[in-house]
Amino acid sequence: MSSEQASRLPQPLRTFLVDQLPVQIYAEQAHLATAAASMVNAYLSRVIETQGSAAVILATGNSQIQFLQQLVALRGVDWSKVTLFHMDEYLGITADHSASFQNYMCNRVERLVSPRAFHFLDGDCLLPLDECQRYSQLLMAQPIDLCCLGVGENGHLAFNDPPVAQINDPHWVKLVKLDDACKMQQVKEGHFPSLQSVPRYALTLTLPALCSAKKMICLSPEKRKAIAIRTALEGPISSSCPASVLRQNPQALLMLDTDSAALLS
């Protein structure tokens, strides 16, 4: 990217550090998505040029849609040299279900950029613990260069909800029971018609697996995330707000808009 192109990108209104975590606040979600897509595009291009390939973990959710749309539209990344993973999936759901994260990633990423590989968690597997082991082995087969993630309304990262999150989790992928607050978020985002229709269990990458990435970019826009963001940045580093673990990771960057940052002191 030229210096002229960089100068035209949206700039953060404010940048600051919380413990080891850099935080940027943008005027609106669209600016955040544009800046993040450009940042990821440039980073992956450099990684591929340096080492010949890249491995990336991507997040789903409504907060990631604008970012992913802009990322796949940019030129510069040779996606045939990129291996992709996603970070969670509902248990007992088929890949073609409208709420399936595999379905989300197929439609928004895989079919548009044709990566070297996109390894999916199988939510409809017969042996969930074996699936956790299979996916763990795939993740550990190479260093993870980048993890793009978001923060849930209850402060979760992936499906590491407060009741099941462990900062020093011994696992890389595990089976978890979903918190009601997490399930209600899925309903409010339009993925399920009712709380009862949301699967009770899910497969998720753990906090250590996510934080193993050489670079982490966390996008968390919208007013409904404001309480979680305040707790993550101003409360203790604790599994009671899993996103607070980002403050221990200097390779991470938290990108907010003015709505999600509205409650910060």
Secondary structure, 3 states (H helix, E strand, C coil): CCHHHHHHCCCCCEEEEECCEEEEEECCHHHHHHHHHHHHHHHHHHHHHHHCCEEEEECCCHHHHHHHHHHHHCCCCCHHHEEEEECEEECCCCCCCCCCHHHHHHHHHHHHHCCCEEECCCCCCCCHHHHHHHHHHHHCCCCCCEEEECCCCCCCECCECCCCCCCCCCCCEEEEECCHHHHHHHHHCCCCCCHHHCCCEEEEECHHHHHCCCEEEEEECCHHHHHHHHHHHHCCCECCEHHHHHHHCCCEEEEEECCCCCCCC
